[in-house]
Amino acid sequence: MRLMTNVNEIEEVWLEEPEGAHGIVILFPITRTGPEALVQWRNLSDFVCHNSIHSLIIIDKTSGGIACDFFWADTALAAKKTNLYVLKRSINESHYDSLGGIFLPNNLWIIQFHDDDQWQGELQLPIQVVSNEVILIDLYVSGKNGHSEKDMDITIPAQILFSLVPAVLWNKFSQLIIDQERHTAGSLDSTLSLMASVSCIFSKNSSFKYFYDDRNWRNNRESRKHLIRLAEKDGWRSWASPEIAVLNRSFDALAALSYCSDLASPDVIQAKKDSILDSMRPNLKVRTLGRIKHMFVLKFFAKREGKSLAKVITKSWSLSSVVSLNPFIDNFLETSNLPDLNARFRYWKRIFGSIEFQKSLDEISNV
């Protein structure tokens, strides 16, 4: 199977069934060009040719579709008869928005490679793999000194992002992006990680190593700057801040639980919901400092948006149940003008307002 699409030509791509029992899909978004990028493309082609890979998905965001031309003309890939899907997307589209609409048969597992990272080894599935199993790989995170340190903490979003994710989870994640009308936050890796934590079991593939460049998260200063950049790009305008990015992530996490209802037990989902709501309520010291900042610093020095942001964040500390979320969103919308985020607000309100969602998350503990 070989498929090439133009920008926004089709909304959904359904991959073919593997001939064997199971198969692996590599998803490779490309934004970089030049000599170093060309080396990466050749490395990826060699890797695919030396591993049992069912499908390679190229998301090409380069000017003029240079990457499309390279992979489409790759004779080694053609001889290997690996399924090739080359999808041209706009450079202005965010990474996660580009993943929406990619759907897999239930006997496929998908892993992402990024064009600024490195990888080595053999990528394979366990012989007795089950449909809701995430296969973790050896993830090495770049440190401050430029070296990589092995990290096996599954609560770190990158660990799931660069692992083999089963179709039963991936298809829900892909649908979630479609349901948000392909305008998702930059923290959607955290959403995928949360969905995996409540829906899947985990095993280990020690024959493959992935080297992840975490340059945007190496210290508090870089993390804060990156969160603000993501929020600005996302459409939060003058509201862009680490606090609003974290609040957005929490709302996305709560909404994502509705996609896991058929993969996880009600008790597990309820516990995760409670955990998310608890995490939105900081400890007494943080709340006290936040209120002091609100009353004094913002009162005299901040712009109107800054004062409104402080009020929104402090009000979010009192959210204790799903039924309190939509009134909070409505109140927030009265004080903001964020047209780029209308689709997301609709998405949140639709899920939080559904009877099934409220029942599954707020009443299950009383059943």
C-alpha positions in Angstrom: 0.0 0.0 0.0 1.4 3.4 -1.0 -0.6 6.6 -0.4 0.4 10.2 -0.9 -2.0 13.1 0.1 -1.8 16.8 -0.4 -2.3 19.3 2.4 -5.8 18.9 3.9 -6.8 16.6 1.0 -8.4 13.9 3.2 -9.6 14.0 6.8 -8.9 10.4 7.7 -6.4 7.7 6.9 -7.1 4.1 7.7 -4.1 1.8 7.6 -4.3 -1.7 6.0 -4.5 -4.9 8.1 -1.1 -6.7 8.5 -0.7 -10.1 6.8 0.6 -11.6 10.0 -0.8 -11.6 13.5 0.6 -8.2 14.5 2.5 -5.3 13.1 4.4 -2.1 13.9 3.8 1.4 12.5 6.4 4.2 12.6 5.1 7.7 12.5 7.7 10.3 11.4 6.7 14.0 11.4 9.2 16.1 9.4 9.8 19.9 9.7 13.6 20.1 9.1 15.5 20.2 5.8 19.1 20.4 4.8 22.1 18.0 4.9 21.5 16.9 8.5 17.9 16.2 7.8 18.8 14.1 4.8 21.0 12.0 6.9 18.1 11.4 9.3 15.8 10.4 6.5 18.4 7.9 5.2 18.8 6.5 8.8 15.1 6.0 9.1 14.9 4.3 5.7 17.7 1.9 6.7 16.0 1.2 10.1 12.8 0.3 8.4 14.5 -1.9 5.9 16.3 -3.8 8.7 13.3 -4.2 11.0 9.9 -5.8 10.5 7.9 -2.7 10.0 4.3 -3.0 8.7 3.9 0.7 7.8 5.8 4.0 7.7 3.8 7.2 8.0 5.6 10.4 6.9 4.0 13.7 7.9 5.7 16.2 5.6 5.7 19.8 6.7 8.6 20.9 4.6 8.4 23.6 2.0 7.6 22.1 -1.4 7.1 18.6 0.0 10.8 17.7 -0.2 10.5 14.9 2.2 7.5 13.4 0.2 9.7 13.3 -2.8 12.6 11.6 -1.0 10.5 8.8 0.6 8.3 8.2 -2.4 11.4 7.7 -4.6 13.2 5.5 -2.0 13.9 2.3 -3.9 14.9 0.4 -0.7 11.5 1.0 0.9 9.8 0.0 -2.3 11.8 -3.2 -2.5 11.0 -3.9 1.1 7.3 -3.5 0.3 6.7 -1.6 3.5 3.3 0.2 3.4 4.1 3.9 2.9 1.7 6.7 3.8 3.1 10.2 2.9 0.8 12.9 4.2 1.6 16.6 3.4 0.5 18.9 6.2 0.9 22.7 6.7 3.9 23.9 8.8 1.4 26.0 10.7 -0.5 23.0 11.9 0.7 21.8 15.4 2.3 18.5 15.9 -0.7 16.8 17.6 -3.3 18.3 15.3 -1.5 16.5 12.4 -2.0 13.1 14.2 -5.8 13.3 14.1 -7.6 11.0 11.7 -4.8 8.4 11.5 -6.6 5.1 12.5 -5.1 1.6 12.8 -6.5 -2.0 12.7 -6.6 -3.5 16.1 -3.5 -5.7 15.6 -1.1 -2.8 14.9 1.1 -0.8 17.4 2.4 2.7 16.6 5.5 4.5 17.7 6.7 8.1 16.9 10.2 9.0 15.8 11.0 12.8 15.7 13.4 14.3 13.3 15.6 15.9 15.9 16.1 12.7 18.0 18.2 9.5 17.6 17.4 5.8 17.8 19.1 2.4 17.6 18.4 -1.2 18.0 15.7 -3.6 17.1 12.0 -2.7 17.3 9.8 -5.7 18.0 6.6 -6.8 19.7 6.3 -9.6 22.3 5.2 -12.9 21.0 2.2 -13.0 23.3 1.3 -9.3 23.0 -2.3 -8.4 24.0 -4.5 -5.7 22.5 -4.2 -3.2 25.3 -0.5 -3.6 25.9 1.9 -0.6 25.7 5.5 -1.8 25.0 7.9 0.6 26.7 11.3 1.2 25.1 14.6 2.3 26.6 14.2 6.1 26.6 17.3 8.2 27.1 16.6 11.9 27.9 19.3 14.4 27.1 20.8 16.1 30.3 22.2 19.5 30.9 25.7 18.3 30.0 24.6 17.0 26.6 24.7 13.3 27.6 21.6 11.1 27.8 20.3 9.5 30.9 18.0 6.5 30.9 14.5 7.3 32.2 11.8 4.7 32.8 9.3 6.8 34.6 6.0 6.1 32.8 4.5 9.3 34.3 6.7 11.3 32.0 4.7 11.9 28.8 7.7 11.3 26.5 7.9 7.7 27.8 4.6 6.8 26.3 5.0 9.1 23.3 8.0 7.2 22.2 6.7 3.7 23.0 4.7 1.2 21.0 1.1 2.3 21.6 -1.7 -0.2 20.7 -4.4 0.6 18.2 -7.2 0.3 20.8 -5.6 3.3 22.6 -4.2 5.2 19.6 -7.6 5.3 17.7 -9.2 6.9 20.7 -6.5 9.4 20.9 -6.8 10.2 17.2 -10.5 10.6 17.5 -10.1 12.9 20.5 -8.0 15.2 18.2 -10.8 15.1 15.6 -13.4 15.9 18.2 -11.4 19.0 19.2 -11.6 20.0 15.5 -7.9 19.6 15.1 -7.0 22.4 17.4 -5.3 20.8 20.4 -3.0 22.0 23.1 0.8 21.3 23.1 0.3 19.2 26.3 -1.5 16.4 24.4 1.4 14.0 25.1 0.3 14.3 28.7 -3.2 13.4 27.7 -2.0 10.3 25.8 0.1 9.3 28.8 -2.9 9.6 31.2 -5.1 7.5 28.8 -2.5 4.8 28.7 -2.1 4.8 32.5 -5.8 3.9 33.0 -6.4 1.8 29.9 -3.3 -0.3 29.3 -0.9 -2.8 30.7 2.9 -2.3 30.2 5.7 -4.5 29.1 9.3 -3.8 28.1 11.4 -3.9 24.9 15.1 -3.6 25.9 16.5 -4.2 22.4 15.6 -0.7 21.3 16.9 2.7 22.5 15.4 6.1 21.8 17.4 9.3 22.5 15.0 12.2 23.2 16.2 15.8 23.1 14.3 17.6 26.0 15.9 21.0 25.4 12.6 22.7 26.2 12.2 21.1 29.7 15.7 21.0 31.1 15.1 23.4 34.0 12.3 25.5 35.5 13.2 28.6 33.5 13.1 26.8 30.1 10.0 24.9 31.0 8.2 28.1 32.0 9.2 29.9 28.7 8.2 26.9 26.7 4.8 26.7 28.4 4.1 30.3 27.6 5.2 29.8 23.9 2.8 26.8 23.6 -0.1 28.7 25.2 0.5 31.7 22.9 0.6 29.5 19.8 -2.4 27.7 21.1 -4.5 30.9 21.0 -4.6 32.0 24.6 -3.3 35.5 23.6 -2.7 37.7 26.7 -3.8 34.8 28.9 -0.8 32.7 27.9 1.0 31.6 31.1 2.3 28.4 32.7 -0.8 28.5 35.0 -3.3 28.6 32.1 -1.3 25.8 30.3 -1.5 23.6 33.4 -5.3 24.3 33.8 -5.8 23.5 30.1 -3.9 20.2 30.6 -6.1 19.3 33.6 -9.3 19.9 31.7 -8.0 17.9 28.7 -7.2 15.1 31.1 -10.6 15.0 32.6 -12.3 15.0 29.2 -10.0 12.2 28.0 -11.3 9.9 30.7 -14.6 9.7 28.8 -12.7 7.9 25.9 -11.4 5.2 28.3 -14.7 4.0 29.7 -14.7 0.8 27.7 -11.0 0.1 28.4 -10.7 0.7 32.2 -12.8 -0.2 35.2 -15.1 2.5 36.7 -13.0 2.4 39.9 -9.8 3.2 38.1 -11.4 6.1 36.1 -13.0 7.5 39.3 -9.6 7.4 41.1 -7.9 9.2 38.3 -10.6 11.8 38.1 -10.2 12.4 41.9 -6.5 12.6 41.4 -6.8 15.2 38.7 -9.2 17.4 40.6 -6.9 17.1 43.7 -3.9 18.2 41.6 -5.8 21.4 40.7 -6.0 22.4 44.4 -2.5 23.4 45.5 -1.3 23.1 49.1 -2.0 25.8 51.6 1.3 27.5 51.2 0.9 27.9 47.4 -2.8 29.1 47.8 -1.7 31.7 50.4 1.1 33.0 48.3 -1.2 33.1 45.3 -3.8 35.1 47.1 -1.2 37.5 48.4 0.0 38.0 44.9 -3.5 38.5 43.6 -4.4 41.1 46.3 -1.3 43.2 46.3 0.9 42.8 43.2 -1.8 42.4 40.6 -4.0 45.0 42.1 -1.5 47.7 41.5 0.7 46.6 38.6 -1.0 44.0 36.4 -3.1 44.7 33.3 -6.7 43.8 33.3 -6.0 40.4 31.8 -3.5 39.7 34.5 -6.0 40.4 37.2 -8.6 38.3 35.4 -6.1 35.4 35.1 -5.3 35.5 38.8 -9.0 35.3 39.6 -9.6 32.4 37.2 -6.7 30.4 38.7 -7.7 31.0 42.3 -11.3 30.0 41.4 -10.1 26.8 39.8 -8.8 25.7 43.2 -12.3 25.3 44.4 -13.4 22.9 41.6 -14.3 19.6 43.3 -16.6 17.7 40.9 -17.3 17.3 37.2 -20.6 19.2 37.5 -18.8 22.3 38.6 -16.7 22.5 35.5 -19.1 23.9 33.0 -20.3 26.8 35.2 -16.6 27.6 35.7 -16.0 27.6 31.9 -19.1 29.8 31.3 -17.8 32.3 33.9 -14.4 32.2 32.3 -15.8 32.9 28.8 -17.6 36.0 30.1 -14.3 37.6 30.9 -12.2 36.5 27.9 -12.2 36.8 24.1 -10.4 33.8 22.7 -11.9 32.9 19.3 -9.2 30.4 18.4 -10.2 28.2 21.3 -14.0 28.2 20.7 -13.8 24.6 19.4 -12.0 23.4 22.5 -14.5 25.1 24.9 -17.3 23.5 23.0 -15.6 20.1 23.3 -15.1 20.5 27.0 -18.6 21.6 27.7 -20.1 18.8 25.5 -18.2 16.2 27.5 -18.5 17.7 30.9 -22.2 18.3 30.4 -23.1 14.8 29.2 -25.2 12.8 31.6 -23.2 9.7 30.9 -19.9 11.4 31.7 -21.2 12.9 35.0 -22.8 9.6 36.0 -19.7 7.6 35.2 -17.4 10.0 37.1 -19.4 11.6 39.8 -21.8 8.9 40.9 -19.8 5.7 40.4 -18.5 5.9 44.0 -22.0 5.7 45.3 -23.1 2.7 43.2 
